[in-house]
Structure formats: C-alpha cells, structure tokens
C-alpha cells in the first residue's frame, strides 16, 4: 500500500476530491438553472 501512496501523494487526492466536488456542484447549479428556466 505504501508503493501506491508514493505514486499518488496526499495533495493530489485532496485536489482531485475538491475538483470532483466543485464539478458536481457546478453541474447541479446548471441543471437547476435550466430546470427553472424551462418552467418559467
């Protein structure tokens, strides 16, 4: 398991998780925007 951690540093995992979280929030925001725009 230590070999895997050497290839992927902890900072890389944190950055990856942040990017995924922000991406999901942004996608949900756009989806909500289009949903409200379509009904309005």
C-alpha distance matrix in Angstrom:
0.0 3.8 5.4 5.3 6.5 8.8 10.3 10.9 12.4 13.2 16.8 16.2 14.9 17.9 20.3 19.2 19.8 23.0 24.2 23.7 25.5 28.3 28.7 29.1 31.6 33.5 33.7 34.9 37.5 38.8 39.0 40.9 43.1 44.1 44.6 47.0 48.6 49.3 50.9 52.9
3.8 0.0 3.8 5.4 5.0 6.2 8.8 9.9 10.6 11.9 15.4 15.3 14.7 17.5 19.7 19.4 20.3 23.1 24.4 24.5 26.2 28.7 29.4 30.2 32.5 34.2 34.8 36.1 38.4 39.8 40.3 42.2 44.2 45.4 46.1 48.3 49.8 50.8 52.5 54.2
5.4 3.8 0.0 3.8 5.4 5.2 6.6 8.9 10.6 12.9 15.9 15.1 15.1 18.2 19.9 19.2 20.7 23.6 24.3 24.4 26.7 29.0 29.2 30.3 32.8 34.2 34.6 36.3 38.6 39.6 40.2 42.3 44.2 45.1 46.0 48.4 49.7 50.5 52.4 54.2
5.3 5.4 3.8 0.0 3.8 5.4 5.3 6.4 8.8 10.8 13.8 12.4 11.9 15.3 16.9 15.8 17.2 20.3 20.9 20.8 23.1 25.5 25.6 26.6 29.2 30.6 30.9 32.6 34.9 35.9 36.4 38.6 40.5 41.4 42.3 44.7 46.0 46.8 48.7 50.5
6.5 5.0 5.4 3.8 0.0 3.8 5.4 5.1 5.9 7.5 10.8 10.3 10.0 12.9 14.9 14.5 15.8 18.5 19.6 19.9 21.8 24.1 24.7 25.9 28.1 29.6 30.3 31.9 33.9 35.2 36.0 37.9 39.7 40.9 41.9 44.0 45.4 46.5 48.3 49.9
8.8 6.2 5.2 5.4 3.8 0.0 3.8 5.6 6.1 9.1 11.5 11.1 12.0 14.8 16.1 16.2 18.0 20.4 21.2 22.0 24.1 26.0 26.5 28.1 30.2 31.4 32.2 34.1 36.0 37.1 38.1 40.2 41.7 42.9 44.1 46.2 47.4 48.5 50.5 52.0
10.3 8.8 6.6 5.3 5.4 3.8 0.0 3.8 6.4 9.8 11.6 9.9 11.0 14.3 14.9 14.4 16.8 19.2 19.4 20.1 22.7 24.4 24.5 26.2 28.6 29.5 30.1 32.2 34.1 34.9 35.9 38.2 39.6 40.6 41.9 44.2 45.2 46.2 48.3 49.9
10.9 9.9 8.9 6.4 5.1 5.6 3.8 0.0 3.8 6.6 8.3 6.4 7.2 10.5 11.3 10.8 13.1 15.5 15.9 16.6 19.0 20.8 21.1 22.8 25.0 26.0 26.8 28.8 30.7 31.6 32.7 34.8 36.3 37.4 38.7 40.8 41.9 43.0 45.1 46.5
12.4 10.6 10.6 8.8 5.9 6.1 6.4 3.8 0.0 3.8 5.5 5.4 6.9 9.0 10.2 11.0 12.9 14.7 15.7 17.1 18.9 20.4 21.4 23.2 24.9 26.1 27.3 29.1 30.7 32.0 33.3 35.1 36.5 38.0 39.3 41.1 42.3 43.7 45.6 46.8
13.2 11.9 12.9 10.8 7.5 9.1 9.8 6.6 3.8 0.0 3.8 5.4 5.2 6.3 8.7 9.9 10.7 12.4 14.3 15.5 16.6 18.4 19.9 21.3 22.8 24.3 25.8 27.2 28.7 30.4 31.6 33.1 34.6 36.4 37.5 39.1 40.5 42.1 43.7 44.9
16.8 15.4 15.9 13.8 10.8 11.5 11.6 8.3 5.5 3.8 0.0 3.8 5.5 5.1 6.1 8.5 9.9 10.5 12.2 14.2 15.3 16.4 18.1 20.0 21.1 22.3 24.1 25.7 26.8 28.4 30.0 31.5 32.7 34.5 35.9 37.4 38.5 40.3 42.1 43.0
16.2 15.3 15.1 12.4 10.3 11.1 9.9 6.4 5.4 5.4 3.8 0.0 3.8 5.5 5.1 6.1 8.6 9.9 10.5 12.2 14.2 15.3 16.2 18.3 20.0 20.9 22.2 24.2 25.6 26.8 28.3 30.1 31.3 32.8 34.3 36.0 37.0 38.6 40.6 41.7
14.9 14.7 15.1 11.9 10.0 12.0 11.0 7.2 6.9 5.2 5.5 3.8 0.0 3.8 5.4 5.0 6.1 8.5 9.8 10.5 12.2 14.2 15.1 16.5 18.3 19.8 20.9 22.5 24.2 25.7 26.8 28.5 30.1 31.6 32.7 34.5 35.9 37.2 39.0 40.3
17.9 17.5 18.2 15.3 12.9 14.8 14.3 10.5 9.0 6.3 5.1 5.5 3.8 0.0 3.8 5.4 5.2 6.2 8.6 10.0 10.6 12.2 14.1 15.5 16.6 18.2 19.9 21.2 22.5 24.3 25.7 27.0 28.4 30.3 31.4 32.9 34.4 36.0 37.7 38.7
20.3 19.7 19.9 16.9 14.9 16.1 14.9 11.3 10.2 8.7 6.1 5.1 5.4 3.8 0.0 3.8 5.5 5.1 6.1 8.6 9.9 10.5 12.0 14.2 15.4 16.2 18.1 19.9 20.9 22.3 24.1 25.6 26.7 28.5 30.0 31.5 32.5 34.3 36.2 37.1
19.2 19.4 19.2 15.8 14.5 16.2 14.4 10.8 11.0 9.9 8.5 6.1 5.0 5.4 3.8 0.0 3.8 5.5 5.1 6.2 8.6 10.0 10.4 12.3 14.3 15.3 16.3 18.3 19.9 21.0 22.3 24.2 25.6 27.0 28.3 30.2 31.3 32.7 34.7 35.9
19.8 20.3 20.7 17.2 15.8 18.0 16.8 13.1 12.9 10.7 9.9 8.6 6.1 5.2 5.5 3.8 0.0 3.8 5.5 5.1 6.1 8.6 9.8 10.6 12.3 14.1 15.3 16.5 18.3 20.0 21.0 22.5 24.2 25.8 26.8 28.5 30.0 31.4 33.1 34.4
23.0 23.1 23.6 20.3 18.5 20.4 19.2 15.5 14.7 12.4 10.5 9.9 8.5 6.2 5.1 5.5 3.8 0.0 3.8 5.5 5.1 6.1 8.4 9.9 10.6 12.1 14.0 15.3 16.4 18.3 19.8 21.0 22.3 24.3 25.5 26.9 28.3 30.1 31.7 32.6
24.2 24.4 24.3 20.9 19.6 21.2 19.4 15.9 15.7 14.3 12.2 10.5 9.8 8.6 6.1 5.1 5.5 3.8 0.0 3.8 5.5 5.2 6.0 8.6 9.9 10.4 12.0 14.1 15.2 16.3 18.1 19.8 20.8 22.4 24.0 25.6 26.6 28.2 30.3 31.2
23.7 24.5 24.4 20.8 19.9 22.0 20.1 16.6 17.1 15.5 14.2 12.2 10.5 10.0 8.6 6.2 5.1 5.5 3.8 0.0 3.8 5.5 5.0 6.2 8.7 9.9 10.4 12.2 14.2 15.3 16.3 18.2 19.8 21.1 22.2 24.2 25.5 26.7 28.6 30.0
25.5 26.2 26.7 23.1 21.8 24.1 22.7 19.0 18.9 16.6 15.3 14.2 12.2 10.6 9.9 8.6 6.1 5.1 5.5 3.8 0.0 3.8 5.4 5.2 6.3 8.6 9.9 10.6 12.3 14.4 15.3 16.5 18.3 20.1 21.0 22.5 24.2 25.7 27.2 28.4
28.3 28.7 29.0 25.5 24.1 26.0 24.4 20.8 20.4 18.4 16.4 15.3 14.2 12.2 10.5 10.0 8.6 6.1 5.2 5.5 3.8 0.0 3.8 5.5 5.1 6.0 8.5 9.8 10.4 12.3 14.1 15.2 16.3 18.4 19.7 21.0 22.2 24.1 25.8 26.7
28.7 29.4 29.2 25.6 24.7 26.5 24.5 21.1 21.4 19.9 18.1 16.2 15.1 14.1 12.0 10.4 9.8 8.4 6.0 5.0 5.4 3.8 0.0 3.8 5.5 5.1 6.1 8.5 9.8 10.6 12.1 14.1 15.2 16.6 18.1 19.9 20.9 22.3 24.4 25.5
29.1 30.2 30.3 26.6 25.9 28.1 26.2 22.8 23.2 21.3 20.0 18.3 16.5 15.5 14.2 12.3 10.6 9.9 8.6 6.2 5.2 5.5 3.8 0.0 3.8 5.4 5.0 6.0 8.5 9.9 10.4 12.1 14.0 15.3 16.2 18.1 19.6 20.8 22.5 24.0
31.6 32.5 32.8 29.2 28.1 30.2 28.6 25.0 24.9 22.8 21.1 20.0 18.3 16.6 15.4 14.3 12.3 10.6 9.9 8.7 6.3 5.1 5.5 3.8 0.0 3.8 5.5 5.1 6.1 8.7 9.8 10.4 12.1 14.3 15.1 16.4 18.0 19.8 21.2 22.2
33.5 34.2 34.2 30.6 29.6 31.4 29.5 26.0 26.1 24.3 22.3 20.9 19.8 18.2 16.2 15.3 14.1 12.1 10.4 9.9 8.6 6.0 5.1 5.4 3.8 0.0 3.8 5.5 5.0 6.3 8.6 9.9 10.4 12.4 14.1 15.4 16.3 18.2 20.1 20.9
33.7 34.8 34.6 30.9 30.3 32.2 30.1 26.8 27.3 25.8 24.1 22.2 20.9 19.9 18.1 16.3 15.3 14.0 12.0 10.4 9.9 8.5 6.1 5.0 5.5 3.8 0.0 3.8 5.4 5.2 6.1 8.6 9.8 10.7 12.1 14.3 15.2 16.4 18.5 19.8
34.9 36.1 36.3 32.6 31.9 34.1 32.2 28.8 29.1 27.2 25.7 24.2 22.5 21.2 19.9 18.3 16.5 15.3 14.1 12.2 10.6 9.8 8.5 6.0 5.1 5.5 3.8 0.0 3.8 5.5 5.0 6.1 8.5 9.9 10.3 12.2 13.9 15.2 16.6 18.0
37.5 38.4 38.6 34.9 33.9 36.0 34.1 30.7 30.7 28.7 26.8 25.6 24.2 22.5 20.9 19.9 18.3 16.4 15.2 14.2 12.3 10.4 9.8 8.5 6.1 5.0 5.4 3.8 0.0 3.8 5.4 5.1 6.1 8.7 9.8 10.6 12.0 14.1 15.5 16.2
38.8 39.8 39.6 35.9 35.2 37.1 34.9 31.6 32.0 30.4 28.4 26.8 25.7 24.3 22.3 21.0 20.0 18.3 16.3 15.3 14.4 12.3 10.6 9.9 8.7 6.3 5.2 5.5 3.8 0.0 3.8 5.4 4.9 6.2 8.5 9.9 10.3 12.1 14.3 15.1
39.0 40.3 40.2 36.4 36.0 38.1 35.9 32.7 33.3 31.6 30.0 28.3 26.8 25.7 24.1 22.3 21.0 19.8 18.1 16.3 15.3 14.1 12.1 10.4 9.8 8.6 6.1 5.0 5.4 3.8 0.0 3.8 5.4 5.3 6.1 8.7 9.8 10.5 12.4 14.1
40.9 42.2 42.3 38.6 37.9 40.2 38.2 34.8 35.1 33.1 31.5 30.1 28.5 27.0 25.6 24.2 22.5 21.0 19.8 18.2 16.5 15.2 14.1 12.1 10.4 9.9 8.6 6.1 5.1 5.4 3.8 0.0 3.8 5.5 5.0 6.1 8.3 9.8 10.7 12.0
43.1 44.2 44.2 40.5 39.7 41.7 39.6 36.3 36.5 34.6 32.7 31.3 30.1 28.4 26.7 25.6 24.2 22.3 20.8 19.8 18.3 16.3 15.2 14.0 12.1 10.4 9.8 8.5 6.1 4.9 5.4 3.8 0.0 3.8 5.5 5.4 6.0 8.5 10.1 10.5
44.1 45.4 45.1 41.4 40.9 42.9 40.6 37.4 38.0 36.4 34.5 32.8 31.6 30.3 28.5 27.0 25.8 24.3 22.4 21.1 20.1 18.4 16.6 15.3 14.3 12.4 10.7 9.9 8.7 6.2 5.3 5.5 3.8 0.0 3.8 5.5 4.9 5.9 8.6 9.7
44.6 46.1 46.0 42.3 41.9 44.1 41.9 38.7 39.3 37.5 35.9 34.3 32.7 31.4 30.0 28.3 26.8 25.5 24.0 22.2 21.0 19.7 18.1 16.2 15.1 14.1 12.1 10.3 9.8 8.5 6.1 5.0 5.5 3.8 0.0 3.8 5.5 5.2 6.4 8.6
47.0 48.3 48.4 44.7 44.0 46.2 44.2 40.8 41.1 39.1 37.4 36.0 34.5 32.9 31.5 30.2 28.5 26.9 25.6 24.2 22.5 21.0 19.9 18.1 16.4 15.4 14.3 12.2 10.6 9.9 8.7 6.1 5.4 5.5 3.8 0.0 3.8 5.5 5.3 6.0
48.6 49.8 49.7 46.0 45.4 47.4 45.2 41.9 42.3 40.5 38.5 37.0 35.9 34.4 32.5 31.3 30.0 28.3 26.6 25.5 24.2 22.2 20.9 19.6 18.0 16.3 15.2 13.9 12.0 10.3 9.8 8.3 6.0 4.9 5.5 3.8 0.0 3.8 5.5 5.1
49.3 50.8 50.5 46.8 46.5 48.5 46.2 43.0 43.7 42.1 40.3 38.6 37.2 36.0 34.3 32.7 31.4 30.1 28.2 26.7 25.7 24.1 22.3 20.8 19.8 18.2 16.4 15.2 14.1 12.1 10.5 9.8 8.5 5.9 5.2 5.5 3.8 0.0 3.8 5.6
50.9 52.5 52.4 48.7 48.3 50.5 48.3 45.1 45.6 43.7 42.1 40.6 39.0 37.7 36.2 34.7 33.1 31.7 30.3 28.6 27.2 25.8 24.4 22.5 21.2 20.1 18.5 16.6 15.5 14.3 12.4 10.7 10.1 8.6 6.4 5.3 5.5 3.8 0.0 3.8
52.9 54.2 54.2 50.5 49.9 52.0 49.9 46.5 46.8 44.9 43.0 41.7 40.3 38.7 37.1 35.9 34.4 32.6 31.2 30.0 28.4 26.7 25.5 24.0 22.2 20.9 19.8 18.0 16.2 15.1 14.1 12.0 10.5 9.7 8.6 6.0 5.1 5.6 3.8 0.0
